[in-house]
């Protein structure tokens, strides 16, 4: 089962193109896209702020644990000398 999963993932990795095709937009298309973007930014800001607040405690604890682990390894390396 694990081998199938690995093969499945690898098939997606090798089937992806490395470069996106170049797209040229005319003036009206750029203006339209800019207006949509400008309208959506406040919604995106609100959504991202709420996601950050919801995940802040978990991420903070994870970062703290990682830093402590790194520092303990550094101290052990110094003591071992």
Secondary structure as UniProt FT lines:
FT   HELIX           2..15
FT   HELIX           27..80
//
